[in-house]
Amino acid sequence: MTVVDNRPGESTVAEVLPLPVAGGPVRLPQLVGARRGWLMVVAPAAGIDQPLAGATIWDPAWPPGRHQLVLVTTPRPTGAEIAEALAAAGHAGAAALVVRNGCLPPDLDVTAAAARTGVPVLAVNEQVSWEEIGTLVRSLVSGARFGARGATPTASGLYELAESAALALSGAIVLTDADLRVLAFACRDTVDDLTSETILARRAPLSLRAQLGSARNRRNVAWIDVAGTGPRLVAPIRVGNVVVGYVLLAPGPDTPDSAPRVLGDVSAAAAAWFIDEQTGRDDEDAVRAELLRGLLAGEGSLAALTERLRRPTTKRWCLMSLGGHAKAPGVIPDIERLLARCARMLNPSAATAVLGSVAYVLFPSAPGSGSAEFAERVRQRAAVPAGSPLVACISRPLETSQDVRAECGLLRRAVDVLAARPEPVTAELAELRPHVLIAELAGLATEHPELLNGALDVLRYDESPRGAEYLDTLLSWFDAGCDATRAAAALRVHRNTFRYRLQRIEKLCAIDLDDAVHRFTLELQVRLLVLHGGW
């Protein structure tokens, strides 16, 4: 069958490229990388590079099939039930065992059990249904059967498809992605101005994008009319129910009446180039991201990730965090793949994952300033796709899964500390720990605002300028290490004036600044107030 196949009562317009022939089987890493955050590797056993043929729900009465994904759908399986399922899966040669995230029994050493049976264990996110996992597996396997996995479609193949369509339809053909960026094009003898502008700019102009905006939800081929350029035909490229791109035709004088049907067939053929975007390809960065996400979430292991990174003997790793500076939105999940590839180009053993609005990069620790230099390069480059300045914080060298998870929370808070500073920088967590601790206490004070009550109340609730003036005096004094001379210089007031203010503060607040406990409590409350927006 060709893209433009013969139909009763219709003649063949042109012979266009056939779909790729079917290739090898789907493998487990393709499933792990298919959907961000759906699956994490809990125990890799002998490795996750296993063939995948389907999915089945675990039932002790029915042994699973070979290369099946075994789904343990019981809400709270016991250790004995998991062990039984693993043993049966291992005997049958299953691809992997899947449990609900957070439902592994504490009395089971799942890593050892998986290693004994040779069956990897995956955990599915609590927001993902078992039906969705089954659908994803079927989609991957079905795609492989009709050729999406055989020879991976190439850019040259997409151009050949465009050239065949342009020849058949005697017009200009442009294939774009969902954001109307040009992927391939082909033209006959003459090209109109709008098509030329689209090709040269590598993206559809605003006038064309506006017209396509109203057609985005259409399922069928449609004519649109862009003012001043004449009509053109648009066919959405669909994978499932999602529009992943468009085929645009600027017709010529000899374009046949069958153009809508032909363009629809071209869009169906072009979908093969987008199947992997929907159902996931064996994407190394995506697999690394899910392994890192699992490690940071508490379900995965550093050993599983380092094995995937081909660095099983490396003992010392660094984790860095990236977040937005000032009020910038930070890192969004949409740029995870681009950021991961960039980091991997700078260091082939790096793994990247985005959690919330913060990106994390794990990489081998380098001697001297090597780790800090790598982190700074990543920060500067990541700011480009993020569209705003970023801050970064790097951990000490880490050796265990527990170390990585412990540093992750601190690195997340360190991003907030750095975001409040005047300039976007890369810093080491060791330098920021005191500030991170204060920020952590500020979070506690948000939940328990009564912690801020006390001697400072008389200044906080003073409606006259004096209250804020005296609080500024205290902050300057603490910043100067309780040196009145330096603090007075920072505020640009006379030293005697500054000392008088301290005496007035002692009297108004009924405190003794010579008392170490009073002084410590007062400084803590002042700094927490600053983190809560000041006074």
C-alpha positions as CSV (number, residue, x, y, z in Angstrom):
1,M,0.0,0.0,0.0
2,T,1.2,3.5,-0.8
3,V,0.4,6.7,0.8
4,V,-1.8,7.6,-2.1
5,D,-3.5,4.3,-2.6
6,N,-6.0,3.3,-5.3
7,R,-9.7,3.6,-4.4
8,P,-12.8,2.6,-6.3
9,G,-13.6,5.2,-9.0
10,E,-10.4,7.2,-8.5
11,S,-7.2,7.1,-10.4
12,T,-3.7,7.1,-8.8
13,V,-2.4,10.6,-8.6
14,A,1.2,9.7,-7.7
15,E,3.2,7.0,-6.2
16,V,4.5,8.2,-2.8
17,L,6.8,6.6,-0.2
18,P,5.4,3.6,1.6
19,L,5.5,3.5,5.4
20,P,8.7,2.0,6.9
21,V,8.7,-1.8,7.3
22,A,8.3,-3.2,10.8
23,G,11.4,-3.6,12.9
24,G,12.5,-5.1,16.1
25,P,10.5,-5.5,19.3
26,V,9.8,-2.7,21.8
27,R,12.1,-2.7,24.8
28,L,11.5,-1.7,28.4
29,P,13.5,1.6,28.3
30,Q,11.1,2.9,25.6
31,L,8.2,2.4,28.0
32,V,10.1,4.1,30.9
33,G,10.9,7.1,28.7
34,A,7.5,7.3,27.0
35,R,5.8,9.5,29.6
36,R,7.6,11.9,31.9
37,G,6.9,11.0,35.6
38,W,4.8,7.9,34.9
39,L,7.2,5.2,35.8
40,M,10.3,5.0,37.9
41,V,12.8,2.2,38.3
42,V,12.8,0.8,41.8
43,A,15.0,-2.2,41.3
44,P,16.8,-2.8,38.0
45,A,17.6,-6.5,38.7
46,A,20.0,-7.5,35.9
47,G,19.2,-4.5,33.8
48,I,16.1,-2.9,32.3
49,D,17.0,-3.5,28.7
50,Q,14.2,-6.2,28.3
51,P,11.9,-6.9,25.4
52,L,8.3,-5.9,25.9
53,A,5.4,-7.7,24.3
54,G,2.3,-6.6,26.3
55,A,0.8,-6.0,29.7
56,T,-1.1,-8.3,32.0
57,I,-2.7,-7.9,35.5
58,W,-1.1,-10.2,38.0
59,D,-3.3,-13.2,39.0
60,P,-1.8,-16.1,41.0
61,A,-4.1,-18.5,39.1
62,W,-2.8,-17.4,35.7
63,P,1.0,-17.2,35.1
64,P,2.1,-14.2,33.0
65,G,3.3,-14.5,29.5
66,R,6.8,-14.1,28.2
67,H,8.0,-10.5,27.9
68,Q,4.8,-9.2,29.6
69,L,4.6,-6.2,31.9
70,V,3.1,-7.7,35.1
71,L,0.8,-5.2,36.8
72,V,0.3,-5.8,40.6
73,T,-2.9,-3.8,41.0
74,T,-3.6,-4.8,44.6
75,P,-3.8,-1.6,46.7
76,R,-1.5,-2.8,49.5
77,P,0.3,-6.0,48.5
78,T,2.2,-7.9,51.2
79,G,5.8,-8.8,50.9
80,A,4.8,-12.5,50.3
81,E,2.5,-11.4,47.5
82,I,5.2,-9.4,45.8
83,A,7.7,-12.2,46.2
84,E,5.2,-14.7,44.7
85,A,4.6,-12.4,41.7
86,L,8.3,-11.8,41.1
87,A,9.0,-15.6,41.2
88,A,6.2,-16.3,38.7
89,A,7.4,-13.4,36.5
90,G,10.9,-14.6,36.6
91,H,9.9,-18.2,35.7
92,A,7.8,-16.9,32.8
93,G,10.5,-14.5,31.5
94,A,8.4,-11.4,32.0
95,A,9.7,-8.0,31.2
96,A,9.1,-6.3,34.5
97,L,6.8,-6.1,37.6
98,V,4.9,-2.9,38.2
99,V,3.5,-1.8,41.6
100,R,1.9,1.5,42.7
101,N,4.3,4.1,44.0
102,G,4.5,4.1,47.8
103,C,2.9,0.7,48.2
104,L,6.0,-1.5,48.5
105,P,5.9,-3.3,51.9
106,P,8.7,-2.2,54.2
107,D,9.5,-5.8,55.2
108,L,10.6,-6.7,51.6
109,D,14.1,-6.1,50.3
110,V,12.8,-5.5,46.8
111,T,16.3,-4.9,45.3
112,A,17.4,-8.4,46.5
113,A,14.2,-10.0,45.4
114,A,14.4,-8.5,42.0
115,A,18.0,-9.6,41.6
116,R,17.2,-13.2,42.6
117,T,14.4,-13.5,40.0
118,G,16.0,-11.3,37.3
119,V,12.9,-9.2,36.9
120,P,13.1,-5.4,37.2
121,V,10.6,-3.7,39.5
122,L,9.0,-0.4,38.4
123,A,6.7,1.9,40.4
124,V,3.8,3.8,38.7
125,N,2.9,7.3,39.7
126,E,-0.2,7.5,41.9
127,Q,-1.9,9.9,39.4
128,V,-1.6,7.4,36.5
129,S,-4.3,4.7,36.2
130,W,-3.6,1.1,35.4
131,E,-5.7,1.5,32.2
132,E,-3.4,4.3,31.1
133,I,-0.3,2.0,31.5
134,G,-2.0,-0.7,29.6
135,T,-2.9,1.7,26.8
136,L,0.6,3.0,26.6
137,V,2.1,-0.5,26.3
138,R,-0.4,-1.4,23.6
139,S,0.4,1.8,21.7
140,L,4.1,1.1,21.8
141,V,3.7,-2.6,20.7
142,S,1.2,-1.6,18.0
143,G,3.4,1.1,16.7
144,A,6.3,-1.4,16.3
145,R,4.0,-3.8,14.4
146,F,3.2,-1.3,11.6
147,G,6.7,0.0,11.3
148,A,7.1,2.9,13.7
149,R,10.0,1.1,15.3
150,G,11.6,-0.5,12.3
151,A,13.9,2.0,10.6
152,T,13.5,5.2,12.5
153,P,12.0,7.8,10.1
154,T,14.7,10.3,9.1
155,A,14.7,14.0,8.1
156,S,15.6,13.0,4.6
157,G,12.6,10.7,4.4
158,L,10.3,13.6,5.5
159,Y,11.7,15.7,2.7
160,E,11.1,12.9,0.2
161,L,7.5,12.7,1.3
162,A,7.2,16.5,0.8
163,E,8.8,16.3,-2.7
164,S,6.5,13.5,-3.7
165,A,3.4,15.4,-2.5
166,A,4.6,18.6,-4.3
167,L,5.0,16.6,-7.5
168,A,1.6,14.9,-7.3
169,L,-0.2,18.1,-6.4
170,S,1.7,20.5,-8.5
171,G,2.1,23.0,-5.7
172,A,4.3,24.0,-2.7
173,I,4.2,21.7,0.3
174,V,5.4,22.6,3.8
175,L,5.4,20.2,6.7
176,T,5.5,21.7,10.2
177,D,5.4,20.7,13.8
178,A,2.5,21.6,16.2
179,D,4.2,25.0,16.8
180,L,4.3,25.7,13.0
181,R,8.0,25.4,12.8
182,V,9.1,24.1,9.4
183,L,10.4,20.5,9.3
184,A,10.4,19.9,5.5
185,F,9.3,21.6,2.3
186,A,9.2,21.1,-1.4
187,C,8.2,23.4,-4.2
188,R,7.4,23.3,-8.0
189,D,8.4,26.0,-10.4
190,T,6.9,29.1,-8.7
191,V,6.5,29.9,-5.0
192,D,4.2,32.5,-3.5
193,D,5.5,35.1,-1.1
194,L,3.8,33.6,2.0
195,T,5.4,30.2,1.3
196,S,8.8,31.9,0.7
197,E,8.5,33.8,4.0
198,T,7.6,30.6,5.9
199,I,10.5,28.6,4.5
200,L,13.1,31.4,5.0
201,A,11.9,32.2,8.6
202,R,11.6,28.5,9.4
203,R,8.2,29.2,10.9
204,A,4.8,30.2,9.6
205,P,4.2,34.0,9.7
206,L,1.8,35.5,12.1
207,S,-0.9,35.9,9.5
208,L,-0.8,32.2,8.7
209,R,-0.6,31.2,12.3
210,A,-3.7,33.3,13.1
211,Q,-5.7,31.5,10.4
212,L,-4.4,28.1,11.5
213,G,-5.4,28.9,15.1
214,S,-9.0,28.6,14.2
215,A,-8.4,25.3,12.5
216,R,-6.4,23.7,15.2
217,N,-9.3,21.5,16.5
218,R,-10.4,20.4,13.0
219,R,-10.0,16.8,12.3
220,N,-10.2,17.0,8.5
221,V,-8.4,18.7,5.7
222,A,-9.7,22.3,5.2
223,W,-9.2,25.3,3.0
224,I,-8.1,28.6,4.6
225,D,-7.7,32.0,3.1
226,V,-4.9,34.3,4.2
227,A,-5.6,37.9,3.2
228,G,-3.6,38.9,0.1
229,T,-2.1,35.5,-0.6
230,G,-5.0,33.4,-1.8
231,P,-6.4,30.1,-0.5
232,R,-4.3,27.2,0.7
233,L,-5.1,23.7,1.9
234,V,-4.2,22.5,5.5
235,A,-4.2,19.0,6.8
236,P,-3.5,18.4,10.5
237,I,-1.1,15.6,11.3
238,R,-2.6,13.6,14.1
239,V,-1.3,10.9,16.4
240,G,-4.3,9.6,18.4
241,N,-6.3,12.7,19.3
242,V,-3.4,15.1,19.4
243,V,-2.4,17.4,16.5
244,V,1.4,17.1,16.3
245,G,1.9,19.0,13.0
246,Y,0.5,20.3,9.8
247,V,0.8,19.8,6.0
248,L,0.3,23.0,4.1
249,L,-0.3,23.2,0.3
250,A,-0.1,26.3,-1.7
251,P,-1.9,25.1,-4.9
252,G,-0.6,25.7,-8.4
253,P,-2.5,26.1,-11.7
254,D,-2.5,22.3,-12.3
255,T,-3.4,21.2,-8.7
256,P,-6.0,18.3,-9.1
257,D,-9.4,18.3,-7.6
258,S,-8.4,15.3,-5.5
259,A,-5.9,17.5,-3.5
260,P,-7.8,17.3,-0.2
261,R,-7.8,13.5,-0.3
262,V,-4.1,13.3,-1.3
263,L,-3.1,15.8,1.4
264,G,-5.0,13.8,4.0
265,D,-3.0,10.7,2.9
266,V,0.2,12.7,3.1
267,S,-0.6,13.8,6.7
268,A,-1.4,10.2,7.6
269,A,2.0,9.1,6.3
270,A,3.8,12.0,8.0
271,A,2.3,10.8,11.3
272,A,4.9,8.1,11.3
273,W,7.6,10.7,11.9
274,F,5.7,11.8,15.1
275,I,4.7,8.5,16.5
276,D,7.8,8.5,18.8
277,E,6.9,11.9,20.2
278,Q,3.6,10.5,21.4
279,T,4.4,7.0,22.4
280,G,8.0,7.6,23.4
281,R,11.2,6.4,21.8
282,D,14.2,4.8,23.4
283,D,15.3,8.2,24.5
284,E,18.4,8.0,26.7
285,D,17.8,11.3,28.3
286,A,14.2,10.4,29.2
287,V,15.3,7.1,30.8
288,R,18.0,8.9,32.8
289,A,15.4,11.5,33.8
290,E,13.0,8.9,35.2
291,L,15.8,7.1,37.0
292,L,16.9,10.4,38.6
293,R,13.3,11.3,39.4
294,G,12.9,8.0,41.1
295,L,16.1,8.4,43.1
296,L,15.1,11.9,44.3
297,A,11.5,10.8,45.2
298,G,12.9,8.0,47.4
299,E,11.9,5.0,45.4
300,G,15.0,4.6,43.1
301,S,18.6,4.0,43.8
302,L,21.9,5.6,42.9
303,A,23.3,2.2,41.8
304,A,20.6,1.8,39.2
305,L,21.2,5.3,37.8
306,T,25.0,5.0,37.7
307,E,24.7,1.6,35.9
308,R,22.6,3.4,33.3
309,L,25.2,6.1,33.1
310,R,27.8,3.4,32.5
311,R,29.7,4.6,35.5
312,P,29.0,1.8,38.1
313,T,32.5,2.2,39.7
314,T,32.2,6.0,40.2
315,K,31.8,6.6,43.9
316,R,31.5,10.4,44.2
317,W,28.7,12.3,42.5
318,C,27.5,15.9,42.6
319,L,23.9,17.1,42.4
320,M,23.1,20.6,41.3
321,S,19.8,22.5,41.3
322,L,18.6,25.2,38.8
323,G,15.8,27.7,39.4
324,G,14.6,31.1,38.4
325,H,16.2,34.3,39.6
326,A,14.1,37.0,41.3
327,K,10.5,36.6,40.2
328,A,11.3,34.6,37.0
329,P,9.2,31.4,36.6
330,G,12.1,29.1,36.7
331,V,12.6,25.9,34.8
332,I,9.5,24.4,33.1
333,P,9.1,20.6,32.3
334,D,8.9,21.4,28.6
335,I,12.6,22.2,28.3
336,E,13.7,19.1,30.3
337,R,14.8,17.2,27.2
338,L,16.7,20.2,25.7
339,L,18.4,20.9,29.0
340,A,19.2,17.2,29.5
341,R,20.8,16.9,26.1
342,C,22.8,20.1,26.7
343,A,24.1,18.8,30.0
344,R,25.0,15.4,28.5
345,M,26.9,17.1,25.7
346,L,29.0,18.9,28.4
347,N,29.3,15.7,30.4
348,P,28.4,12.4,28.9
349,S,27.6,11.0,32.4
350,A,25.1,13.6,33.4
351,A,21.4,12.9,34.1
352,T,18.8,15.7,34.3
353,A,15.2,15.9,35.6
354,V,12.8,18.7,36.3
355,L,10.7,18.5,39.5
356,G,8.2,21.4,39.9
357,S,10.0,24.5,38.8
358,V,13.5,23.3,39.6
359,A,15.9,21.3,37.5
360,Y,18.3,18.8,39.0
361,V,21.5,17.5,37.3
362,L,23.5,14.6,38.6
363,F,27.1,14.3,37.4
364,P,30.4,12.7,38.5
365,S,32.3,14.8,40.9
366,A,35.4,16.4,39.4
367,P,38.6,17.4,41.2
368,G,39.4,21.0,42.1
369,S,37.0,23.5,40.6
370,G,35.8,21.2,37.8
371,S,32.4,20.5,39.3
372,A,31.7,24.2,39.9
373,E,32.8,25.2,36.4
374,F,30.5,22.5,34.9
375,A,27.6,23.8,37.0
376,E,28.2,27.4,35.9
377,R,28.3,26.4,32.2
378,V,25.0,24.5,32.6
379,R,23.4,27.5,34.4
380,Q,24.4,30.0,31.7
381,R,23.3,27.7,28.9
382,A,20.0,26.7,30.6
383,A,19.0,30.4,30.9
384,V,18.6,30.5,27.1
385,P,15.7,28.0,26.7
386,A,14.3,29.1,30.1
387,G,14.0,32.6,28.7
388,S,15.1,34.2,32.0
389,P,18.2,34.3,34.3
390,L,18.7,31.2,36.5
391,V,20.5,30.5,39.7
392,A,22.3,27.3,40.5
393,C,23.5,25.5,43.6
394,I,25.9,22.6,43.7
395,S,26.2,19.9,46.4
396,R,29.2,18.4,48.1
397,P,30.4,15.0,46.6
398,L,27.8,12.4,47.4
399,E,28.2,8.6,47.6
400,T,24.9,7.0,48.6
401,S,21.2,7.3,47.6
402,Q,20.5,8.6,51.1
403,D,23.1,11.4,50.6
404,V,21.5,12.4,47.3
405,R,18.0,12.6,48.7
406,A,19.1,14.5,51.7
407,E,20.9,17.1,49.6
408,C,17.9,17.4,47.2
409,G,15.7,19.2,49.7
410,L,18.5,21.5,50.7
411,L,19.3,22.3,47.1
412,R,15.7,23.2,46.5
413,R,15.6,25.7,49.3
414,A,19.0,27.0,48.3
415,V,17.5,28.0,44.9
416,D,15.0,30.2,46.8
417,V,17.8,31.8,48.8
418,L,19.8,32.6,45.7
419,A,16.7,33.9,43.8
420,A,16.4,36.7,46.4
421,R,20.0,37.9,45.8
422,P,20.8,40.9,43.4
423,E,22.6,38.9,40.7
424,P,22.0,35.3,39.3
425,V,25.0,33.2,40.4
426,T,26.2,29.6,40.9
427,A,27.0,28.8,44.5
428,E,28.1,25.8,46.6
429,L,25.6,24.5,49.1
430,A,28.3,24.5,51.8
431,E,28.5,28.3,51.6
432,L,24.7,28.7,51.8
433,R,23.8,26.2,54.6
434,P,23.3,28.9,57.3
435,H,21.0,30.9,54.9
436,V,19.2,27.7,54.0
437,L,18.6,26.9,57.6
438,I,17.2,30.4,58.2
439,A,14.9,29.9,55.2
440,E,13.8,26.6,56.6
441,L,12.9,28.2,59.9
442,A,11.1,31.0,58.0
443,G,8.9,28.2,56.4
444,L,8.2,26.9,59.9
445,A,7.3,30.4,61.0
446,T,4.8,30.6,58.2
447,E,3.0,27.6,59.6
448,H,3.4,28.9,63.2
449,P,3.3,32.7,63.0
450,E,3.3,32.9,66.8
451,L,7.0,32.2,66.6
452,L,7.5,35.8,65.4
453,N,5.7,37.3,68.4
454,G,7.6,38.7,71.4
455,A,9.9,41.6,72.2
456,L,9.8,43.1,68.7
457,D,6.0,43.5,68.7
458,V,6.2,47.0,70.0
459,L,8.3,48.0,66.9
460,R,6.5,45.8,64.4
461,Y,3.1,47.4,65.2
462,D,4.3,50.9,65.7
463,E,2.6,53.0,62.9
464,S,5.1,55.8,63.1
465,P,8.4,55.7,61.1
466,R,10.3,55.0,64.3
467,G,9.4,51.3,64.3
468,A,10.8,50.6,60.9
469,E,13.8,52.8,61.7
470,Y,14.6,50.8,64.8
471,L,14.2,47.5,63.0
472,D,16.6,48.7,60.3
473,T,19.0,49.6,63.1
474,L,18.9,46.1,64.5
475,L,19.3,44.4,61.1
476,S,22.3,46.6,60.4
477,W,23.8,45.9,63.8
478,F,23.4,42.1,63.3
479,D,24.8,42.3,59.8
480,A,27.9,44.1,61.2
481,G,28.5,41.4,63.8
482,C,27.2,43.7,66.6
483,D,29.8,46.3,65.8
484,A,28.1,49.7,66.3
485,T,30.8,51.6,64.4
486,R,30.5,49.5,61.2
487,A,26.7,49.4,61.5
488,A,26.4,53.2,61.9
489,A,28.6,53.6,58.8
490,A,26.4,51.3,56.8
491,L,23.3,53.3,57.8
492,R,25.2,56.6,57.3
493,V,24.4,57.9,60.8
494,H,26.7,59.1,63.5
495,R,28.0,56.4,65.8
496,N,26.5,58.1,68.9
497,T,23.1,58.3,67.2
498,F,23.3,54.6,66.4
499,R,24.2,53.7,70.1
500,Y,21.3,55.9,71.3
501,R,18.9,53.9,69.1
502,L,20.1,50.7,70.6
503,Q,19.5,52.0,74.0
504,R,16.0,53.1,73.1
505,I,15.3,49.7,71.6
506,E,16.4,48.0,74.8
507,K,14.1,50.2,76.8
508,L,11.1,50.0,74.5
509,C,11.3,46.2,74.0
510,A,12.4,45.4,77.6
511,I,15.4,43.4,76.5
512,D,19.1,43.2,77.3
513,L,21.3,43.2,74.2
514,D,24.2,42.1,76.4
515,D,22.3,38.9,77.2
516,A,23.4,36.2,74.6
517,V,20.0,34.5,74.6
518,H,18.1,37.7,74.2
519,R,20.4,38.8,71.4
520,F,20.2,35.5,69.6
521,T,16.4,35.3,69.8
522,L,16.1,38.9,68.6
523,E,18.4,38.4,65.6
524,L,16.6,35.2,64.6
525,Q,13.2,37.0,64.7
526,V,14.6,40.0,62.7
527,R,16.0,37.7,60.0
528,L,12.8,35.7,59.8
529,L,10.8,38.9,59.4
530,V,13.1,39.9,56.5
531,L,12.3,36.6,54.8
532,H,8.6,37.2,55.4
533,G,8.7,40.5,53.5
534,G,10.2,42.8,56.0
535,W,8.3,45.4,58.1
